[in-house]
Amino acid sequence: MFFAIENGVDYVTNVALYNIHGLFAALAFSIGYYISTFYKGKLEIFLSLLISFISYLIIAFILANVPPHVVLTPVIVITLMLIATIYFAKKENFAIDKKIKTSISDIFFRSLLTISIFLIISSLPKYVPSNIAGIFSSFPTILLPLMLIIHFRHSRFQARTVIKNTPYGLSSVVIYSLVVYFAYAKIGIVFGTIIALICSVLYVVIQGKVLRFFKLIK
């Protein structure tokens, strides 16, 4: 939405499919972080960040040179998300065993990091090509601060639980970006955003019912 407001609808139409491309990189980020949580040590959080960022950047820059397709790209990315969702659904969830009140410092950290990432990403169109900006627009801006706080305040097991449930929702962003791609030029930014949000929510609901009906997830 901010891309469209600042750079125009035509620009967003060009980058929307690359945003879907970027979700593959976001999935790589999540899987990288998940794998890293099996390491225990003093530098485990640093290692998790390092592995997840490297995983993200490798996939992101590879896909930046692969032109997206309006049909194949969404189908491939949704398929990968569903495979990851079904796979992770069989993995153990680790509940938070001790309640810790959210502190002012936690809220400040999450807000500061989220806003900083958002400002960096929203300013990318001024400095990088549209394919790079589109891919990085799908960076897990909200997920990263949450994971870091849970990992730091609880343990790598609870961080792993957050990660394993991430692919379930990521596929809805594919629907959102696909609707934006078709809707913004026809009905405008505001109504296009509303329709995209409604479609992505409906997709999550239908996806959950279908996966549970076939007992692929609990």
C-alpha positions in Angstrom: 0.0 0.0 0.0 2.8 2.4 0.9 4.6 1.5 -2.3 1.5 2.5 -4.2 1.0 5.7 -2.4 4.6 6.8 -2.8 5.5 5.4 -6.2 2.2 4.9 -8.0 -0.1 2.0 -8.9 1.9 1.1 -12.0 5.0 0.6 -9.8 3.1 -1.8 -7.4 1.8 -3.8 -10.3 5.4 -4.3 -11.4 6.6 -5.4 -7.9 3.6 -7.4 -6.6 4.6 -10.6 -8.2 8.2 -10.2 -6.9 6.6 -9.8 -3.5 5.3 -13.3 -3.9 8.7 -14.4 -5.0 10.0 -12.9 -1.8 7.8 -15.1 0.3 10.0 -18.0 -0.8 12.8 -16.1 0.8 10.7 -15.4 3.9 10.1 -19.2 4.1 13.9 -19.7 3.8 14.4 -17.2 6.7 12.0 -19.2 8.9 13.5 -22.6 8.1 17.0 -21.2 8.7 15.9 -19.9 12.1 14.1 -23.1 12.9 17.2 -25.3 12.1 19.4 -23.0 14.1 17.4 -23.5 17.3 18.8 -27.0 17.5 22.1 -25.4 18.6 22.5 -24.6 22.2 25.1 -22.2 23.4 26.0 -18.7 24.4 25.8 -17.5 20.9 22.6 -19.3 19.9 20.5 -16.1 19.2 23.3 -14.6 17.2 23.7 -17.9 15.3 20.0 -18.0 14.6 20.0 -14.5 13.2 23.1 -15.2 11.1 21.7 -18.4 9.6 18.2 -17.0 8.9 19.5 -13.8 7.3 22.0 -15.7 5.1 19.2 -18.1 4.1 17.0 -15.2 3.2 19.6 -13.2 1.3 20.7 -16.2 -0.8 17.2 -17.0 -1.9 16.2 -13.4 -2.3 19.1 -12.5 -4.7 18.6 -15.7 -6.7 14.9 -15.0 -7.2 15.6 -11.4 -8.1 17.1 -12.7 -11.3 14.2 -15.0 -12.0 11.2 -13.3 -13.6 7.9 -14.2 -11.8 5.0 -15.7 -13.6 1.4 -14.6 -12.8 0.2 -18.2 -12.5 3.3 -20.4 -11.8 4.8 -18.2 -9.2 1.8 -18.2 -6.8 1.1 -21.9 -7.4 4.7 -22.9 -6.6 5.0 -20.6 -3.5 1.6 -21.8 -2.1 2.6 -25.4 -2.7 5.9 -24.9 -0.8 4.0 -23.2 2.0 1.5 -26.1 2.2 4.3 -28.6 2.3 6.1 -26.7 5.0 2.8 -26.3 7.0 2.1 -30.1 6.8 5.6 -31.0 7.7 5.9 -28.7 10.7 2.4 -29.6 11.9 3.9 -32.9 13.0 6.6 -31.3 15.0 6.2 -30.7 18.8 4.9 -27.4 20.1 6.6 -26.0 23.2 4.3 -24.0 25.4 5.5 -21.1 27.5 5.9 -22.6 30.9 6.3 -19.4 32.8 4.3 -16.3 32.4 6.3 -13.1 31.9 4.5 -9.8 31.6 5.2 -7.8 28.5 7.5 -5.0 29.7 7.8 -1.5 28.4 11.2 -2.3 27.1 9.8 -5.3 25.1 7.1 -3.0 23.5 9.7 -0.3 22.8 12.1 -2.9 21.2 9.5 -4.5 19.0 8.1 -1.1 17.9 11.6 0.4 17.2 12.8 -2.7 15.2 9.5 -3.1 13.3 9.4 0.6 12.4 13.0 0.7 11.4 12.7 -2.3 9.1 9.5 -0.9 7.7 11.1 2.5 6.9 14.1 0.8 5.3 11.9 -1.4 3.1 9.5 1.3 2.1 12.4 3.5 1.0 14.0 0.8 -1.2 12.3 1.9 -4.4 14.4 5.1 -4.3 17.6 3.2 -4.3 17.2 -0.3 -5.8 15.5 -1.8 -8.9 11.8 -2.8 -8.6 12.6 -6.5 -8.5 14.8 -6.1 -5.4 12.3 -3.8 -3.7 9.4 -6.2 -4.4 11.3 -9.2 -3.0 12.4 -7.4 0.2 8.8 -6.1 0.7 8.0 -9.5 2.0 10.7 -9.5 4.7 9.2 -10.9 8.0 9.0 -7.5 9.6 6.6 -8.4 12.4 7.9 -11.9 13.0 11.6 -11.0 13.6 11.1 -8.8 16.7 8.6 -11.3 18.2 11.0 -14.2 17.7 13.9 -12.4 19.2 11.9 -11.5 22.4 10.6 -15.0 22.8 14.0 -16.6 22.1 15.7 -14.2 24.6 13.0 -14.2 27.4 12.0 -17.9 27.1 14.1 -20.3 25.1 15.0 -21.6 21.6 12.2 -24.1 22.0 9.4 -21.5 22.2 11.1 -19.6 19.3 11.0 -22.8 17.3 7.3 -23.2 18.0 6.6 -19.7 16.6 8.6 -20.5 13.5 7.0 -23.8 12.8 3.6 -22.2 12.6 4.6 -19.4 10.3 4.2 -21.1 6.9 0.5 -21.6 7.7 -0.2 -17.9 7.4 2.4 -17.0 4.8 0.4 -18.5 1.9 -2.3 -15.9 2.6 0.1 -13.2 1.6 0.4 -14.8 -1.8 -3.3 -14.3 -2.2 -3.1 -10.7 -1.0 -0.3 -9.8 -3.4 -2.0 -11.5 -6.3 -5.3 -9.6 -5.7 -3.3 -6.3 -5.4 -1.6 -7.1 -8.7 -5.0 -7.3 -10.5 -7.1 -4.9 -8.3 -5.1 -1.8 -7.8 -5.1 -0.6 -11.4 -8.9 -1.3 -11.7 -10.4 -0.2 -8.4 -7.7 1.8 -6.7 -5.5 1.5 -3.7 -8.1 1.7 -0.9 -10.7 -0.7 -2.3 -7.9 -2.9 -3.7 -6.4 -3.2 -0.3 -9.7 -4.0 1.4 -10.5 -6.7 -1.2 -7.0 -8.1 -0.9 -7.3 -8.4 2.9 -10.8 -10.0 2.7 -9.5 -12.6 0.2 -6.4 -13.4 2.2 -8.5 -14.0 5.4 -11.0 -16.1 3.5 -8.1 -18.1 2.1 -6.7 -18.8 5.6 -10.1 -20.0 6.8 -10.6 -22.3 3.8 -7.1 -23.6 3.9 -7.4 -24.5 7.6 -10.7 -26.3 7.0 -9.4 -28.3 4.1 -6.1 -29.3 5.8 -8.0 -30.4 9.0 -10.7 -32.2 6.9 -7.9 -34.4 5.4 -6.2 -34.6 8.8 -3.0 -33.0 7.5 -2.9 -30.7 10.5 -4.4 -30.8 13.9 
